[in-house]
Amino acid sequence: MSLAMAKQPTCTPFHKTAAECDPRWTALVNRDVSFDGAFVYAVATTGIYCRPACPSKLAKPENVSFYATCEEAEQAGFRACLRCRPNEASSAVRQAAAIAEACRLIENAEEAPSLDSLAEAAGMSAFHFHRLFKKATGVTPKAYVAAHRTARARDQLASGQGTVTEAIYAAGFNSGSRFYEKSNEVLGMTPSAFRAGGAGTTITFAIGQSSLGAILVACSEKGVCAIFLGEDPEALVRELQDRFPKAHLIGGDAGFESLIAKVVGFVEAPARGLDLPLDVQGTAFQQRVWQALREIPLGTTVSYTEIAERIGAPKSVRAVAGACAANKIALAIPCHRVVRNDGALSGYRWGVERKRALLKKESEG
């Protein structure tokens, strides 16, 4: 945090010490951890310097002096506090490093590591590790393991090497039946069909025109699996083919045309709403983000930070932005309603101008 953001106390020379006139004094009094690394403070009576958030008893202001770095404090003759250890990495940094290492252990392990083994490697209790891991990544260790194994299975299946069963076990699944139970959810089809690029899967699609340009809507047996926006209808069809290169793509009949009309109608008159059965595949984290997007009321916007907080992962703002970018079902999963913290429009898969137009129509009711 910038020191300028700290509330600067009014300095009255006859009543305030030099320390109390310094804006860093407020951060010290508040034990503000966000200033960790911005400065250290030293106490003349103890000869010790500390972090701003050190839990030690607050020193008298006349005994306090501030230094920009640990080196400056030590050159002035002070030694580091053994309680807050200002000359070492902060607990937050150490915890982040431990969680990053745990992620690497999960990703490199042939078999899924247990919660206890991950916690032991991180030097924490299982409960503390579980809480910190979820806070840092947005998902539990178990969900992270599952998502990574699924990603490995997708890569193994897509590589075409070995049998489907070998690919499943190579990804770390101990039971083929468990993966098959989840295959439609995580792959959108059976493992064999996924390996074949969607072979044997029928996807119905149609293209309509709106004030935003062309709109492609595609459906599997489970529901809408893609809504693409663009200028060139042929380019939208090619995008669908690239996603399911061996699926059986068929044009929609008259009944399907009504679905297109519903989507186009929503673009032109958002107040009508857009309630569609969806066939959504993604990681556990992406699913949580997309569900939060669907809960944003019409005519309102939220920031990426707010979405991260709503799903219980306040430090996963970048991951939230990534999940929004990975969304392939425009409008029905309204990632266009997510903006930057300052309210400015950021990137949109189908163009910032379309995002601006959608928000304008929704705000007008």
C-alpha positions in Angstrom: 0.0 0.0 0.0 1.2 3.5 -0.7 2.1 5.6 2.3 0.1 8.4 0.8 -3.0 6.3 1.4 -2.4 6.3 5.2 -4.4 8.9 7.0 -1.9 11.6 7.9 -2.4 13.0 11.4 -2.5 16.7 12.0 0.8 17.8 13.4 0.8 20.2 16.3 4.5 20.7 17.2 3.8 21.4 20.9 1.8 18.2 21.4 3.0 15.7 18.8 6.3 13.9 18.6 8.2 13.6 15.3 7.0 10.0 15.0 3.4 11.0 15.4 3.7 13.6 12.7 4.9 10.9 10.3 2.2 9.3 8.2 3.7 5.9 8.9 2.7 6.3 12.6 -0.9 5.6 11.7 0.0 2.4 9.9 2.0 1.4 12.9 -0.8 2.1 15.4 -3.2 0.2 13.2 -0.8 -2.7 12.8 -1.5 -2.5 9.1 -0.1 -5.6 7.4 -0.5 -4.0 4.0 2.5 -1.8 4.8 4.8 -4.8 5.3 7.8 -4.2 3.2 7.1 -0.4 2.8 9.1 0.5 5.9 10.3 -0.8 9.4 10.3 1.0 12.7 12.9 1.0 15.4 12.6 1.5 19.2 15.4 3.4 20.9 14.8 1.9 24.3 15.1 -1.7 23.1 17.5 -1.3 20.1 15.2 -3.4 18.0 13.5 -2.8 14.7 10.2 -4.4 13.6 7.6 -4.8 10.8 4.6 -2.3 10.9 2.3 -5.2 11.9 4.5 -6.6 14.6 2.2 -7.8 17.5 4.6 -6.5 20.2 3.5 -3.8 22.6 3.2 -0.3 21.0 6.2 1.8 21.9 6.0 5.3 23.0 6.2 7.6 20.0 9.2 9.6 21.3 11.2 6.4 21.2 10.2 5.4 17.6 12.1 6.1 14.4 11.3 5.0 10.9 13.5 3.5 8.2 12.8 2.6 4.6 14.7 -0.7 4.7 16.2 -3.2 7.2 19.7 -2.3 6.0 19.1 1.3 7.0 17.9 0.3 10.5 20.8 -2.0 11.0 23.3 0.7 9.9 21.7 2.9 12.6 22.6 0.3 15.1 19.3 -1.6 15.5 18.9 -5.4 15.4 16.0 -7.4 13.9 13.0 -8.4 16.1 13.0 -12.1 16.8 9.2 -12.1 16.9 8.2 -10.6 13.6 11.6 -11.2 11.8 11.5 -8.2 9.6 14.7 -9.2 7.8 13.2 -12.5 6.6 10.4 -13.2 4.1 7.0 -12.3 5.6 4.6 -15.0 6.7 2.4 -14.2 3.7 5.2 -14.7 1.3 6.3 -17.9 3.0 2.7 -19.2 2.9 2.3 -18.3 -0.8 5.6 -20.1 -1.6 4.3 -23.2 0.3 1.1 -23.2 -1.6 2.9 -22.8 -4.9 5.1 -25.7 -4.0 2.1 -27.8 -3.0 0.6 -27.1 -6.5 3.8 -28.3 -8.1 3.7 -31.5 -6.0 0.2 -32.2 -7.2 1.1 -31.5 -10.8 4.2 -33.7 -10.7 2.9 -36.6 -8.6 2.0 -39.8 -10.4 -0.6 -40.5 -7.8 -2.8 -37.9 -6.1 -1.1 -36.8 -2.9 -3.3 -36.8 0.3 -4.2 -33.7 2.2 -2.0 -34.8 5.1 1.0 -35.3 3.0 0.6 -31.9 1.3 0.2 -30.2 4.7 3.2 -32.0 6.1 5.4 -30.9 3.2 4.2 -27.3 3.7 5.0 -27.5 7.5 1.4 -26.8 8.5 -1.5 -28.6 10.1 -4.0 -30.1 7.6 -6.7 -27.7 8.7 -4.5 -24.6 8.3 -3.1 -25.8 5.0 -6.6 -26.5 3.6 -7.8 -23.0 4.6 -4.8 -21.2 3.1 -4.8 -23.3 -0.1 -8.4 -22.5 -0.8 -7.8 -18.8 -0.1 -4.9 -18.7 -2.4 -6.2 -20.8 -5.3 -10.0 -20.4 -5.0 -10.5 -24.2 -4.8 -9.8 -26.9 -2.2 -6.8 -29.2 -2.5 -9.1 -32.0 -3.5 -10.7 -29.9 -6.2 -7.3 -28.8 -7.5 -6.2 -32.4 -7.7 -9.4 -33.4 -9.6 -9.0 -30.5 -12.0 -5.4 -31.3 -12.7 -6.1 -35.0 -13.3 -8.9 -34.1 -15.6 -6.6 -31.7 -17.6 -4.1 -34.5 -17.8 -6.7 -36.9 -19.0 -7.9 -34.4 -21.7 -4.2 -34.1 -22.9 -3.7 -37.8 -22.9 -6.9 -38.5 -24.8 -6.2 -35.7 -27.3 -2.6 -37.1 -27.9 -4.1 -40.3 -29.3 -1.4 -42.4 -27.6 -2.5 -45.7 -26.1 -6.0 -46.8 -25.3 -8.6 -44.7 -23.6 -8.2 -46.7 -20.4 -4.4 -46.2 -20.5 -5.0 -42.5 -20.9 -7.3 -42.4 -17.9 -4.9 -44.2 -15.6 -1.9 -42.3 -16.9 -3.7 -39.1 -15.8 -3.7 -40.4 -12.2 -7.2 -41.9 -11.9 -7.2 -45.1 -9.9 -10.6 -46.1 -11.2 -11.8 -45.8 -14.7 -15.4 -46.0 -13.6 -15.0 -42.8 -11.6 -13.8 -40.9 -14.6 -16.5 -42.2 -16.8 -19.1 -41.0 -14.2 -17.8 -37.5 -14.6 -16.8 -37.6 -18.3 -19.9 -35.8 -19.6 -19.4 -33.0 -17.0 -15.8 -32.4 -17.7 -15.5 -33.4 -21.3 -19.0 -32.8 -22.6 -19.1 -36.4 -24.0 -17.7 -39.8 -23.4 -13.8 -40.2 -23.3 -13.9 -42.1 -26.6 -15.9 -39.4 -28.3 -13.6 -36.7 -27.0 -10.6 -38.5 -28.3 -12.2 -38.7 -31.6 -12.7 -35.0 -31.6 -16.4 -35.3 -30.9 -17.0 -38.2 -33.3 -20.4 -39.7 -32.7 -21.6 -36.5 -31.0 -24.4 -34.5 -32.8 -24.3 -30.7 -32.4 -27.1 -28.7 -33.9 -26.4 -25.1 -34.8 -27.8 -22.1 -36.5 -26.8 -18.5 -37.2 -28.9 -15.4 -36.8 -28.3 -11.7 -37.3 -28.6 -8.9 -34.7 -27.4 -5.4 -34.1 -24.2 -6.9 -32.7 -23.6 -8.8 -35.9 -23.8 -12.6 -36.5 -24.8 -14.9 -33.6 -24.1 -18.7 -33.7 -26.0 -20.9 -31.3 -25.0 -24.5 -30.9 -26.6 -27.3 -28.8 -25.6 -30.8 -27.8 -28.0 -33.3 -26.4 -27.5 -31.7 -22.9 -28.1 -28.0 -23.9 -26.5 -25.0 -25.4 -22.8 -25.6 -25.7 -21.7 -22.4 -27.5 -22.9 -19.0 -28.4 -20.5 -17.1 -30.6 -20.6 -13.5 -31.7 -18.8 -12.0 -34.7 -19.0 -10.3 -38.1 -18.4 -13.3 -40.3 -20.9 -16.2 -40.1 -18.4 -18.5 -41.8 -15.7 -17.7 -39.3 -18.1 -18.6 -36.5 -18.8 -22.0 -38.1 -15.1 -22.6 -38.4 -14.6 -21.8 -34.7 -17.3 -24.4 -33.9 -15.7 -27.0 -36.2 -12.3 -26.3 -34.5 -13.8 -27.0 -31.2 -15.4 -30.3 -32.2 -13.5 -31.3 -35.4 -15.2 -34.7 -35.7 -18.6 -34.0 -34.3 -21.6 -34.4 -36.6 -22.7 -30.8 -37.1 -26.2 -30.2 -38.5 -28.1 -27.1 -39.3 -31.1 -26.4 -37.0 -34.6 -27.0 -38.2 -37.6 -24.7 -37.8 -37.9 -25.5 -34.1 -34.2 -24.6 -33.6 -34.7 -21.3 -35.3 -37.0 -20.3 -32.5 -34.0 -20.7 -30.1 -32.0 -18.4 -32.4 -34.8 -15.9 -32.3 -34.8 -16.0 -28.5 -31.1 -15.2 -28.3 -31.4 -12.4 -30.9 -34.4 -11.1 -29.1 -32.4 -10.9 -25.8 -29.7 -8.8 -27.6 -32.3 -6.3 -28.8 -34.5 -6.3 -25.7 -32.5 -7.6 -22.7 -35.5 -7.2 -20.3 -36.9 -10.4 -21.9 -34.3 -12.4 -20.1 -32.5 -15.5 -21.5 -33.1 -18.7 -19.6 -31.5 -21.6 -21.5 -30.5 -25.1 -20.6 -26.7 -25.1 -20.8 -24.1 -27.7 -21.5 -21.1 -26.2 -19.7 -17.7 -27.9 -19.3 -14.8 -26.4 -17.4 -12.7 -26.8 -14.3 -14.2 -26.6 -10.9 -13.0 -23.0 -10.5 -14.4 -22.0 -13.9 -17.7 -23.5 -13.0 -17.9 -21.4 -9.8 -17.0 -18.2 -11.7 -19.5 -18.9 -14.4 -22.3 -19.6 -11.9 -21.5 -16.3 -10.2 -21.7 -14.5 -13.5 -25.2 -15.9 -14.1 -26.3 -14.4 -10.8 -25.4 -10.8 -11.8 -28.7 -8.9 -12.2 -29.6 -7.5 -15.5 -28.5 -3.9 -15.9 -25.7 -4.1 -13.3 -22.0 -4.7 -13.4 -19.5 -6.0 -11.0 -15.7 -6.0 -10.9 -13.4 -9.0 -11.2 -12.5 -8.4 -7.6 -16.1 -8.6 -6.5 -16.6 -11.9 -8.3 -13.4 -13.3 -6.7 -14.9 -12.3 -3.3 -18.3 -13.8 -4.0 -16.8 -17.2 -4.8 -14.7 -17.1 -1.7 -11.4 -16.6 -3.5 -10.5 -12.9 -3.0 -6.9 -13.3 -4.1 -7.8 -15.1 -7.4 -8.7 -12.0 -9.4 -6.5 -13.0 -12.3 -7.9 -16.5 -12.4 -11.4 -15.0 -12.4 -10.4 -12.9 -15.4 -9.1 -16.0 -17.1 -12.3 -17.9 -16.5 -14.3 -15.0 -18.0 -12.0 -15.1 -21.1 -12.5 -18.9 -21.3 -16.3 -18.6 -21.4 -17.7 -19.8 -24.8 -21.4 -19.2 -24.1 -21.9 -15.5 -24.7 -25.0 -13.7 -23.2 -26.3 -16.7 -21.3 -23.1 -16.6 -19.1 -22.9 -12.8 -19.0 -19.2 -12.2 -18.7 -19.9 -8.8 -20.4 -21.2 -7.6 -17.0 -17.7 -7.8 -15.4 -15.6 -4.7 -15.5 -12.4 -3.4 -14.0 -12.3 -2.0 -10.4 -12.5 1.6 -11.8 -15.5 0.8 -13.9 -13.6 0.8 -17.2 -14.4 -1.9 -19.7 -11.6 -4.5 -20.1 -11.2 -7.2 -22.8 -14.1 -9.1 -24.1 -13.8 -12.3 -26.1 -16.2 -10.9 -28.7 -14.9 -7.3 -28.7 -15.1 -4.4 -26.3 -17.5 -2.5 -28.5 -20.0 -5.3 -28.3 -19.6 -5.3 -24.6 -20.3 -1.6 -24.4 -23.4 -2.0 -26.6 -24.7 -4.9 -24.5 -24.3 -2.9 -21.3 -25.9 0.1 -22.8 -29.0 -1.8 -23.9 -29.2 -3.5 -20.5 -29.0 -0.2 -18.6 -31.7 1.3 -20.7 -34.0 -1.5 -19.7 
